Amino acid sequence: MKRLIIFGALSVALASTAVYAQANKTTQGKRMTRTEAKASIPQRANMRADYLAKELNLTAAQRQQVYNIYVEEFANSGKRTTPAAFNEKLSVVLTPQQRSQYQTLMEQRKKAAFEKVSERAETKPTERRRVQQ
């Protein structure tokens, strides 16, 4: 009887640990925030269009076109376009000044991502676990 109780307790403990680890794994290393991940396609497109409208000072018409580009991109998630093709679609909407601002913004994002990856590579796996907890 004791063995059965101990076995049951260990099974529950292992199962809950696996579920917790899986939940953490799905949220780490993603580009989207949790809010974006839970949002529908129009909501995600709206968030991204708002961000670009704020950063690039888009007009209402430009914002609507950017929104439409994002809706198309997210709707075709199975057949995602390349970043170059996506940027080409955006560059048609943007003015030359906004294009240069957009390029600067993307370079900053790439640099930040590269720094994050290089920081992660420099730390030992055991140190990463301690930092994440």
N, C-alpha and C positions, 0 to 999 in steps of 0.2 A: 504494500500500500504506500509506504514511504517513497519507494522508487517511482511509483506512478505519479505521485504529487511532485517530486523533484523533477522528473522528466517533463511534466506539464509546465512547470514554472520556467524551466530552461527553454522550452519550445516557445513560450510566449515572449520571453526576453529576446531571443534570437529573432523572432519574427518582427517585433517592434523595432529592433535595431536596424534590420534590413529595410523596413518601410521608411524610417527616419533618414537613413543614408540615401535612399532613392529620392526622397523629397528634396534633400539638399543638392543632390547631383543635378537635378533638372533645373535648378535656379542659378547655379554657378556657371560663370563663364559665358553667359549669354549677353548679347548686346542690348536686348530689350529689357526694359524695366518690368517689374511684375504687373504694373498697371497696364502697360502696353500688351503684354502677353495675354492677359485676360480679356482685353478689349476686342471688339469685333472689327472687321475690315474697315468700315467707315470711321469708326472711332480712332483706330490706329492711324489712318490716313489723315484725319483731322489733327491729331497730335503732332504728326510730322510736319504737316503744312503750317500749323501755327508756329512751330519752332523755326522753320525757315522764314516765315513771314516776319518774325521778330528779329532774327539774325540778319536778314538781307533787306529789310524794309520793303517788302513786296506790296504792290498795290492789291486792291481787292480782286481785280481780274487775274492778276498773276497768281495770287493765292489760290483761286478757284482752279486754275490750270494745274498748279502743283498738286492740289488735292486730287484732281482727276488722274494725274500720273501715278500717284501713290495708290489710289484705289485699283487702278489697272494692274500695278505691280503686285499688290497683295492678293488680288483675285486670281492671278496667274502664278501662285506660289509654287505650283508643281512644275511650271515652265519658266522659272525666274530668268530675267534678262541679266546680262553681264553688267557689272558696274559701269563699264564704258558706255554701253548702250543706254543705261539709265541716265547717266550724266549727259549724254547727247540729247535725250528728251528734255531734260531740265534746262540745258543751255539754250534751247530754242525759246523758252519762256523768259529767260533772264536777260537783263541788259548787260553790256560788257563790264560795267563796274560791279554788278551783282555777281557775274561769273567769276571775277577775280576774288571777290569776298567768299564765294562758295568754295573755290579752290583752296583758299587759305584755311577756311573752316575744315575742309576734308583733310588737309595736311596736318592740322593740329590734332584731329581725331586719330590719324594714323600714327603720329608721333606718340600720343598718349597711350595708344594700344601697344605700340612697340616697347615703350618704357615699362608698361605693366607686365608684358611677357618676359622682358629681360630681367625684371626684378624677381619674377617668379622662378626663372631659371637659376638665378643666383642663390636662392634659398634652398636649403635642404628640405626634402619632403616632410621630415618630422617637424621642422620649424613652421612649415606651411600649415600643418594641422593645428599647431598651437595657436597661430595667429588667427585662423578661421574660427576657432572656438571662442 
